Amino acid sequence: MNPLYISQKLYERYEHEEEVKHYYGLLAIYSLIQTAEEKRDTLLLDKCRRILSRFPDHICHPRYNFPSYRIGGIAKSYALMRGVMPEAEAEVREYAEEMLAAPRDRHGIMSMPGQPEEEKIWIDVATAVTPYLLYAGLAIGEPRYLDEAVRQTMRMLDEFRDPDNGLLLQCRNFVAPGVYSQDHWSRGNGWGYFPLAELVRWLPADSPHRPAVEKAFVDLSHALLSYQSRRGLWRQEIPYPNSYEETSGTGLFLYGFGVGMRLGLLNRELYGPAFQRGVEGLNKICIHADFSTERSCPGCLCPGEGEEKGTVHAYVTLMLPHRNEHHGFAPLMLSMVEAYRNGIVDLPRS
């Protein structure tokens, strides 16, 4: 079965399960636009426009940490950049400016709104902020947005990188002041890796940021590569061999591997077999014949209570995988799009 068909069917399954919104839903809409682009499917692209036209006024919005989600977040910003929704320029610009004024910690990293004095920072913000500003900056021609897009992810990588293995921790100041979570959480590393993949994909060739961004991308790719399981997935706690294999982080890593190989930043002889094994593993283990999904961790921010809060034990035992968990659809879609771009045109379906 064609991976682009699988991606489209995954979105259809997701919208059958729930209203597609919030950051995980917006990432799925973004993935659907990429699917439509690769298929050169004008009808599917029209569907993407209709979906995004419902934001902000025809969606029942929950509370958001980032107001840009109200207008469609990275999906709307990407659609503007790609010429899919030129009418979105004013609202994309408005929320890009809002991001530039959002609360930050003493190092300039965007922090949890409403509690600025606590300076709570978490790696998930890299995906919330960097792609949005990157696409907006390229669409509108605003270098301030590009500079901040790079700055946010690079500062968070410096903050959360574990020097012992090159992987990322999720957060600081959520357990106690000055204390980091102890995890190397799968999707958390994906939230740091995905914006790097977008930066190396879209930053102009002459950008002064490109050398540092490319190095960070290659370094994190290398750190991830050695932890792939025999079945092609990465684990909820990446270095811990007894942790369960997890869908969403795996999909984000494979997306980045695909981007890196196509750009010549990652050696195809080294990463190609891991990419193939991972795509086949997701297809076999995590996507059912009816396009329902398995093994995605639920929403997770420094889980646990008391002495257990933020520990590896909490990430592994309290955050168990779910069927049709909404964080898992977009990473699966992204991995399928990159599978197609890297020459995988047929995957077996049971």
C-alpha positions as CSV (number, residue, x, y, z in Angstrom):
1,M,0.0,0.0,0.0
2,N,1.3,3.5,-0.9
3,P,2.6,5.3,2.2
4,L,0.8,8.5,1.1
5,Y,-2.5,6.6,1.1
6,I,-1.8,5.3,4.6
7,S,-1.1,8.9,5.7
8,Q,-4.4,10.1,4.4
9,K,-6.3,7.2,5.9
10,L,-4.6,7.9,9.2
11,Y,-6.0,11.4,9.2
12,E,-9.4,10.2,8.3
13,R,-9.3,7.8,11.2
14,Y,-8.2,10.6,13.5
15,E,-11.0,13.0,12.5
16,H,-13.5,10.1,13.0
17,E,-12.2,9.7,16.6
18,E,-12.4,13.4,17.7
19,E,-12.4,17.0,16.5
20,V,-8.9,17.7,15.2
21,K,-7.4,20.6,17.1
22,H,-4.8,21.5,19.7
23,Y,-1.1,21.1,18.9
24,Y,-1.2,17.4,18.1
25,G,-4.2,18.0,15.8
26,L,-2.5,21.0,14.1
27,L,0.5,18.8,13.4
28,A,-1.8,16.3,11.8
29,I,-3.3,19.0,9.6
30,Y,0.2,20.1,8.6
31,S,1.0,16.5,7.8
32,L,-2.1,16.2,5.7
33,I,-1.0,19.3,3.6
34,Q,2.4,17.6,3.0
35,T,0.5,14.5,2.0
36,A,-1.6,16.4,-0.5
37,E,1.5,18.2,-1.9
38,E,3.3,14.9,-2.5
39,K,0.2,13.4,-4.1
40,R,-0.4,16.5,-6.1
41,D,-4.0,16.0,-5.1
42,T,-5.9,19.3,-5.5
43,L,-9.1,17.8,-3.9
44,L,-7.2,16.9,-0.8
45,L,-5.5,20.3,-0.7
46,D,-9.0,21.9,-0.9
47,K,-9.9,19.8,2.1
48,C,-6.9,21.1,4.0
49,R,-8.1,24.7,3.2
50,R,-11.6,23.9,4.5
51,I,-10.2,22.4,7.7
52,L,-8.0,25.4,8.4
53,S,-10.8,27.9,7.5
54,R,-12.6,26.7,10.6
55,F,-9.9,28.2,12.7
56,P,-10.5,30.2,14.9
57,D,-14.2,30.9,14.8
58,H,-15.7,27.5,14.2
59,I,-13.7,25.4,16.7
60,C,-14.6,24.8,20.3
61,H,-11.2,25.8,21.8
62,P,-9.8,24.4,25.0
63,R,-7.3,26.4,27.1
64,Y,-4.0,26.7,25.2
65,N,-0.5,27.5,26.3
66,F,0.1,29.1,22.9
67,P,-2.6,31.4,21.5
68,S,-1.4,30.6,17.9
69,Y,-3.2,27.3,18.2
70,R,-6.5,29.2,17.9
71,I,-5.8,30.1,14.3
72,G,-4.4,26.8,13.3
73,G,-0.8,27.1,14.5
74,I,2.0,25.6,12.4
75,A,-0.5,24.2,9.9
76,K,-1.8,27.7,9.1
77,S,1.7,29.2,9.0
78,Y,2.9,26.4,6.7
79,A,-0.2,26.9,4.5
80,L,0.7,30.6,4.2
81,M,4.3,29.8,3.3
82,R,3.3,27.3,0.6
83,G,0.7,29.6,-1.0
84,V,-2.2,27.4,0.1
85,M,-3.8,30.2,2.2
86,P,-2.4,33.6,1.2
87,E,-5.4,35.2,3.0
88,A,-3.9,34.1,6.3
89,E,-1.0,36.5,6.3
90,A,-2.5,39.1,8.8
91,E,-3.4,36.5,11.4
92,V,-0.2,34.6,11.1
93,R,1.8,37.8,11.5
94,E,-0.3,38.8,14.5
95,Y,0.4,35.6,16.4
96,A,4.1,35.6,15.4
97,E,4.4,39.0,17.0
98,E,2.6,37.6,20.1
99,M,5.2,34.9,20.3
100,L,8.0,37.4,20.2
101,A,6.5,39.1,23.3
102,A,5.6,35.8,25.2
103,P,7.1,35.2,28.7
104,R,10.7,33.9,28.8
105,D,13.1,32.7,31.4
106,R,16.4,34.5,32.2
107,H,18.1,32.7,29.3
108,G,15.4,33.8,26.8
109,I,13.6,30.4,26.6
110,M,9.8,30.7,26.4
111,S,8.3,29.6,29.7
112,M,5.0,28.4,31.0
113,P,2.5,31.3,30.7
114,G,0.8,32.6,33.8
115,Q,3.7,31.6,36.1
116,P,6.6,33.7,34.8
117,E,8.3,33.9,38.1
118,E,8.7,30.1,38.3
119,E,10.5,30.0,34.9
120,K,9.1,26.6,34.0
121,I,10.5,25.5,30.6
122,W,9.9,22.3,28.6
123,I,11.2,20.9,25.3
124,D,7.7,20.6,23.8
125,V,7.8,24.4,23.2
126,A,10.4,23.9,20.5
127,T,7.8,22.3,18.3
128,A,5.1,24.8,19.3
129,V,7.3,27.9,18.4
130,T,10.1,27.2,16.0
131,P,8.2,25.8,13.0
132,Y,5.5,28.5,13.3
133,L,8.0,31.3,13.3
134,L,10.1,29.7,10.6
135,Y,7.3,29.3,8.1
136,A,5.9,32.8,9.0
137,G,9.3,34.4,8.6
138,L,9.8,32.8,5.1
139,A,6.3,33.6,4.0
140,I,6.3,37.2,5.2
141,G,10.0,38.0,4.7
142,E,10.6,38.8,8.3
143,P,14.1,37.9,9.5
144,R,13.2,38.5,13.2
145,Y,10.9,35.5,13.0
146,L,13.7,33.3,11.5
147,D,16.2,34.4,14.1
148,E,13.8,33.7,17.0
149,A,12.8,30.3,15.4
150,V,16.5,29.3,15.6
151,R,17.2,30.8,18.9
152,Q,14.4,29.0,20.8
153,T,15.3,25.5,19.7
154,M,19.0,26.0,19.9
155,R,18.8,27.3,23.5
156,M,16.5,24.5,24.5
157,L,18.9,22.0,23.1
158,D,21.7,23.5,25.1
159,E,19.5,23.5,28.2
160,F,18.2,19.9,28.0
161,R,20.9,17.9,26.3
162,D,22.3,15.1,28.5
163,P,26.1,15.1,27.9
164,D,26.3,11.4,28.8
165,N,24.3,10.2,25.8
166,G,23.3,13.3,23.7
167,L,19.6,12.8,24.3
168,L,17.2,15.4,25.7
169,L,15.5,15.8,29.0
170,Q,12.0,17.2,29.0
171,C,11.8,20.1,31.5
172,R,13.3,22.2,34.3
173,N,11.6,23.7,37.4
174,F,8.5,21.5,37.3
175,V,9.8,19.2,40.0
176,A,11.4,22.0,42.1
177,P,13.3,25.2,41.4
178,G,16.5,24.3,39.5
179,V,15.6,20.6,39.1
180,Y,15.4,18.8,35.8
181,S,13.2,15.9,34.9
182,Q,15.3,12.6,34.8
183,D,13.8,11.3,31.6
184,H,14.9,10.7,28.0
185,W,11.3,10.6,26.9
186,S,10.6,9.4,23.4
187,R,8.2,12.1,22.2
188,G,10.1,14.8,24.2
189,N,13.1,14.0,22.1
190,G,10.9,14.1,19.1
191,W,9.6,17.6,20.1
192,G,13.3,18.7,20.0
193,Y,14.2,16.9,16.9
194,F,11.2,17.8,14.6
195,P,12.0,21.6,14.7
196,L,15.6,20.9,13.8
197,A,14.4,18.9,10.8
198,E,12.3,21.8,9.8
199,L,15.2,24.2,10.2
200,V,17.6,22.2,8.1
201,R,14.8,21.7,5.5
202,W,13.7,25.3,5.1
203,L,16.4,27.7,6.3
204,P,17.9,29.6,3.4
205,A,21.2,28.1,2.2
206,D,23.0,31.4,3.0
207,S,21.5,31.7,6.5
208,P,24.2,32.4,9.1
209,H,22.4,30.0,11.4
210,R,22.7,27.0,9.1
211,P,26.1,25.6,10.2
212,A,25.1,25.4,13.9
213,V,21.6,24.1,13.1
214,E,23.0,21.4,10.8
215,K,25.5,20.3,13.5
216,A,22.8,20.1,16.1
217,F,20.6,18.1,13.8
218,V,23.4,15.6,12.9
219,D,24.4,15.2,16.5
220,L,20.9,14.5,17.8
221,S,20.4,12.1,14.9
222,H,23.5,10.2,15.8
223,A,22.5,10.1,19.5
224,L,19.1,8.6,18.6
225,L,20.4,6.0,16.0
226,S,22.0,3.6,18.5
227,Y,18.8,3.2,20.5
228,Q,16.5,1.9,17.8
229,S,14.9,-1.4,18.9
230,R,15.2,-4.7,17.0
231,R,11.7,-4.1,15.6
232,G,12.5,-0.7,14.4
233,L,11.0,1.5,17.1
234,W,12.3,3.7,19.9
235,R,11.2,3.2,23.5
236,Q,9.2,5.4,25.8
237,E,12.4,5.9,27.9
238,I,14.8,5.8,25.0
239,P,17.9,4.2,26.7
240,Y,16.0,1.9,29.0
241,P,15.7,-1.6,27.4
242,N,12.7,-2.7,29.5
243,S,10.6,0.3,28.5
244,Y,7.8,-0.2,26.0
245,E,8.2,0.7,22.3
246,E,6.5,4.0,21.6
247,T,4.8,5.3,18.4
248,S,5.0,9.1,18.5
249,G,8.6,9.6,19.2
250,T,9.5,6.9,16.6
251,G,7.5,8.6,13.9
252,L,9.1,12.0,14.6
253,F,12.6,10.4,14.5
254,L,11.9,8.7,11.2
255,Y,10.6,11.9,9.7
256,G,13.9,13.6,10.6
257,F,16.0,10.7,9.3
258,G,14.2,10.9,6.0
259,V,14.7,14.7,5.8
260,G,18.4,14.3,6.7
261,M,19.1,11.6,4.1
262,R,17.3,13.6,1.3
263,L,19.4,16.7,2.2
264,G,22.6,14.7,2.3
265,L,23.2,15.5,6.0
266,L,22.8,11.9,7.1
267,N,24.7,9.0,5.4
268,R,22.2,6.9,3.6
269,E,24.3,3.7,4.0
270,L,24.1,4.2,7.8
271,Y,20.6,5.6,8.3
272,G,18.8,4.0,5.4
273,P,18.5,0.5,7.0
274,A,17.3,2.1,10.3
275,F,14.8,4.2,8.4
276,Q,13.5,1.2,6.4
277,R,13.2,-1.0,9.5
278,G,11.5,1.8,11.4
279,V,8.9,2.5,8.7
280,E,8.1,-1.2,8.4
281,G,7.9,-1.5,12.1
282,L,5.4,1.3,12.5
283,N,3.4,-0.1,9.7
284,K,3.3,-3.6,11.1
285,I,3.1,-2.9,14.9
286,C,1.4,0.5,15.3
287,I,-1.1,0.8,12.3
288,H,-4.0,-1.6,12.1
289,A,-5.9,-2.6,8.9
290,D,-8.6,-0.1,9.8
291,F,-6.0,2.6,10.4
292,S,-6.5,2.7,14.1
293,T,-3.2,3.1,15.9
294,E,-1.3,1.6,18.9
295,R,1.5,2.4,21.3
296,S,1.4,6.2,21.6
297,C,2.1,7.7,25.0
298,P,-0.6,10.0,26.3
299,G,-0.1,13.7,27.2
300,C,3.0,13.8,29.4
301,L,4.6,16.7,31.3
302,C,6.8,15.7,34.2
303,P,4.5,13.0,35.5
304,G,4.3,11.6,39.0
305,E,3.8,13.0,42.5
306,G,6.2,13.7,45.4
307,E,9.6,11.9,45.1
308,E,8.4,10.1,42.0
309,K,7.7,13.2,40.0
310,G,9.8,13.5,36.9
311,T,11.6,10.2,37.4
312,V,12.2,7.6,34.8
313,H,9.9,5.3,36.7
314,A,7.0,7.8,36.4
315,Y,7.5,8.3,32.6
316,V,7.6,4.5,32.1
317,T,4.9,3.2,34.5
318,L,2.4,6.0,34.7
319,M,2.3,7.0,31.0
320,L,1.1,3.8,29.4
321,P,0.4,3.6,25.7
322,H,-3.1,4.0,24.3
323,R,-5.0,2.9,21.2
324,N,-5.9,5.8,18.9
325,E,-4.1,8.2,21.2
326,H,-4.2,11.7,19.6
327,H,-0.5,12.5,19.8
328,G,0.3,9.5,17.6
329,F,-1.4,10.2,14.4
330,A,0.7,13.1,13.1
331,P,4.1,11.4,13.7
332,L,2.8,8.3,11.9
333,M,1.6,10.5,9.0
334,L,5.0,12.3,8.8
335,S,6.9,9.1,8.8
336,M,4.8,7.8,5.9
337,V,5.3,11.0,3.9
338,E,9.1,10.7,4.3
339,A,8.9,7.0,3.4
340,Y,7.4,8.0,0.1
341,R,9.9,10.8,-0.5
342,N,12.7,8.3,0.2
343,G,11.5,5.8,-2.4
344,I,9.3,3.5,-0.4
345,V,6.2,3.2,-2.5
346,D,4.6,0.1,-1.2
347,L,4.1,-1.3,2.3
348,P,2.3,-4.5,3.1
349,R,-1.1,-4.3,4.9
350,S,-2.7,-7.2,6.7
